Amino acid sequence: MPRKHEYNATVQGASCDKPFPRRCPECGKVEVEPATIAYDAEVKHDGRLHTFHIPALQVNKCASCGEILFSAVTDDLISDALRQHLGLLSPQQIRDALRFLGLKQKEFGERIGVAPETISRWITGTHIQSRAMDNLMRLFFAFAEVRSALTRSEADKSLGCCRRPAL
């Protein structure tokens, strides 16, 4: 995820179970501690660059040189903030809707034309759905008519096709 910020930042590995304080990769001092900072994020999503402010982002920061270190947790928080900024369904909202409708990920994927692996990525939060897919999911979850139309057999290929009125 590209980011623009006023700090020098380093992305750390997936998860680090080392105790604090940790060694700073920039200055070498053992002064990296958890910190909460205000952060202006720039994230490209759905072909556009989105800029938004996160008032309290959890990071690791070197007390000596000020180096900001991003972790997998930090990345997840930025993704959550992006979803909120864009008004997209959260992974929990998608899980809740599927549970309410009694649908498995595989069946949901088949009905909206998406691979089950993609549904899994949305539900685990490892991938953020596009605006178009978010809109389709909202329609699917909200309207029985949409769910019914997307369950129809292969024979109904004219669904949604415009027909010219007879003259």
N, C-alpha and C positions, 0 to 999 in steps of 0.2 A: 504494500500500500504506500504510494508516494505521500510524503508529508512535507509541509513547509512550516518552519518554526524559527524562532529567534535563538534557539539553543543549538549547540552541537549535540547530536544524538547518535547513539549506537544501539543497534538492535541485538538483544541477547538471544541465546538459544531458546528452544521451546519452553522448557521449565527448568528452573534452577533451584535445587533444594539446599544450596549452600547457605550457611547462617550469615547474618549480617554482623558486622560490616563486611563488604566484599571489596576485592581489588578493582580499582578503576582501570579500564583498558587504555584510557587516554594519558593519565598522569602517573599511574602505577601505585598510587597510594591506596591503602586499605581504609577508604572513607566513603564507600557507596552504601547508602541507606535508603529505605523506602521514603518516598515523598509524594506530596499531592501538589500539583501545579495547575495553573490555568493554561490552556493550550488552544491555539488556533490551528485547526486541521484543514488540510486541502487533500481531498481524496477524489480520485477519478472513479466514477461509477456510471455505468450505462452510457458511456461515450461522452460524459460531461465531467467537468471539474467542479466539485462542490466544496465550498468553504464554509466552515462552521466553527463555533466556539464551544469548547468544553471547559466549564468553570472549575472542575475538580477532577483531574486525571491522575490516576495512580501510576507512578513511575519509580524507577530507582535513580538516585542522583548522588553524584560525588560532592561531598561537602568541601573538598579542597579546590577542584577546578571547575565545578558546575556542570560537568558532563551529565547529560540525561541519557539513561539507558532504558530502552523499550524492551518489554518482555512479551510473551504470548498473552499474558493477562492484559497488558496495555493494548495490544492489538485488538483483543476482544472488546475492550471498553470503547475503543475508537469505532469499531464496527457497529456496536450497539448505538453509539451516539449518531452515527451516519444513518442507521435505520430510523431512529427517532427524528432526526433532522428532515429526512425525506418522507416521513409518514408511512414507512413500509411496515408490513406485518413482522412482528418479532418471531423468533423460532418458537417461543412458548405459545404465542397466539396461534400459530399454524398447528402445533401439536394439539392444543386444546380443541380447535375446530375439527380436526380429524377424529379425535376421541369422541367428541359430541356427535358427529355423523356416523360413528362406528366404522370408519374406513381405515384400512391398512395403507401404508405408504405405497406399496406396489399398485393397489387398486386405484388410489388417487392419481398416481403418475400415469397409469394407462388412460384414465378418463380425461386428463387435461393434456395428454400427449408429451409427457416428460419422463425421462428415465428414472427408475426408482432411486438410483444413486444420487441424482440431482435433488430429489425430495429429501433424501437423507442429509445432504449437505445443507439444505435450507433449515432443516429441523435441528441440526447440531450447531448451526451458526457458522460453519466453515465457509459458506458461500452466501452472498446476499443476492436475493432475487431481483430481477429487473423490474422496472415500474410496470411494464406490460404484463409480466407474470403475476405480480402482486395484484394488479387489477383483475386478472382472470381468477385468481384464487379468491379474492373478495366476492366476486360475482358467484362463483361456485359455492362458497360457504353460505352466502346470504339467500340464494334463490333456488328453491326446489326445481323450478322450471329449467334453470341452467343445468343443474345436475342431471335432470331427466334427458335434456337434449344431448348432453355429452355422453349419455349411456346408450343412445340409440345404436342400432346395428349398422354395419358397413353399408347396407342398402340405401341409407338415407344420405347420399352424397350431395344432395341438393340443399341441405340445411345451410341457410345463410346466403344462398346465391340469389342475386336479384333476377327477377323475371320481368320482361317487358309486358306492359298491359296490352291486351288485344285491341286492335283498332277497329 
